[in-house]
Amino acid sequence: MESLFAALTGDFLGTPVYFWVAFIAIVIALLVFDLGILHRDEHEIEAKESLLLYGFYVLIALAFGAWVWFSRGAQSGLEFYTGYLIEQSLAMDNMFVIATIFGFLGIPRLYQHRVLFWGILGVILFRAILIGVGAALVHQFEAILFLFGAFLVFTGIRMFSHSDDEPDMESNKILIFLRRHFRITNSLRGRHFTVKEPDPKTGKIVTWLTPLAVALIMVEIVDLIFAVDSVPAVFAVTQDTFIVYTSNIFAILGLRALYFALAAAMNRFRYLQVSLAIILVLIGIKIFLVPLGIKIDTLLALGVTISILAGGVLYSLWKTRNEPDISAEDAPETGRLEP
């Protein structure tokens, strides 16, 4: 018993082990609740259900942040909430890319939750690796924050200048690679990611990927690409690995729940990317100043991020107030998996 107590109160990456255990237990409970209870029977998730589930995940994140606040201090609590909001802000652009992938591949709403659910498992793993590597680099070479900052500023400027660009799925390098190296069915096979079917050339029974598997792979890789922006952005707020990782995961869990509400009216948020670009530039400047000993107040950073994000959302909704909602399913070209 004493050895177990010592293990739980010992530190892992600068944080007591029992904090990590509590976080992992909460995430596992949420995933079991999501798949085993809420979505035990696959169904199309409507915007209302999506918003309610998102609200539930936000409440869980707020409660977790309050626990961090009262157990580790106000500064840690503020850092958690700021990191959570930054990740939610920057990952919104990811949601629209996912909607484009689903629309292009012709993935119906009935199966989209299945892709997003299994995708979150990859996010939990890959974010842990990426954040662990980033934290180690920052610890060993603080000057790398200059590189992080410059990269975020560059990315923000590039995002601003390409804010009207639409993803070109036909020339997507991930899709081209999958087409060349894997057998892919030209239509869905129900809820299956892979199927055993005859090879048309040899007649042998071989494994094929379905469009559902292609969507899952592309969603995972897209998340990794976007994480290259968002993870360094949270390091601008704190270098505490526990805060960076937990705020990332809670933000992504919530956004995956919100996806169906966003995707139902994706055209209504077309000006949001400009806000995200501004946030990236400001965060890049903030992280660039850290090695110079200039630290911008976390509460100020939180307030500025909320203001810019809210402004982008409200401006987008106002500018598109007379437009009908256009969802991913309304995309004109879908399901083109033939080489």
TALIN-V387088 format. One record per backbone hydrogen bond with DSSP energy under -1.0 kcal/mol. CO is the residue of the C=O (numbers start at 1). NH is the residue of the N-H. Records with the same first field share a line. If there is no record, write none. Layout:
CO=NH / NH
This chain:
1=5
2=6
3=7
4=8
5=9
8=18
10=17
12=15
15=12
16=19 / 20
17=21
18=22
19=23
20=24
21=25
22=26
23=27
24=28
25=29
26=30
27=31
28=32
29=33
30=34
31=35
32=36
33=37 / 38
34=39
46=50
47=51
48=52
49=53
50=54
51=55
52=56
53=57
54=58
55=59
56=60
57=61
58=62
59=63
60=64
61=65
62=66
63=67
64=68
65=69
66=70
67=71
68=72
69=73
73=77
74=78
75=79
76=80
77=81
78=82
79=83
80=84
81=85
82=86
83=87
84=88
85=89
86=90
87=91
91=95
92=96
93=97
94=98
95=99
96=100
97=101
98=102
99=103
100=104
101=105
102=107
104=335
108=111
111=115
112=116
113=117
114=118
115=119
116=120
119=123
120=124
121=125
122=126
123=127
124=128
125=129
126=130
127=131
128=132
129=133
130=134
131=135
132=136
133=137
134=138
135=139
136=140
137=141
141=144
142=145
143=146
144=148
145=149
146=150
147=151
148=152
149=153
150=154
151=155
152=156
153=157
154=158
155=159
156=160
157=161
158=162
160=163
162=165
167=169
169=172
172=176
173=177
174=178
175=179
176=180
177=181
178=182
183=209
189=192
193=210
195=208
197=206
199=203
204=199
206=197
208=195
209=185
210=214
211=215
212=216
213=217
214=218
215=219
216=220
217=221
218=222
219=223
220=224
221=225
222=226
223=227
224=228
226=229 / 230
227=231
229=233
230=234
231=235
234=237 / 238
240=244
241=245
242=246
243=247
244=248
245=249
246=250
247=251
248=252
249=253
250=254
251=255
252=256
253=257
254=258
255=259
258=261 / 262
259=263
262=265
265=268
266=269
267=270
269=272
272=276
273=277
274=278
275=279
276=280
277=281
278=282
279=283
280=284
281=285
282=286
283=287
284=288
285=289
289=294
290=293
297=301
298=302
299=303
300=304
301=305
302=306
303=307
304=308
305=309
306=310
307=311
308=312
309=313
310=314
311=315
312=316
313=317
314=318
315=319
316=320
318=321
320=323
327=330
328=331
335=337
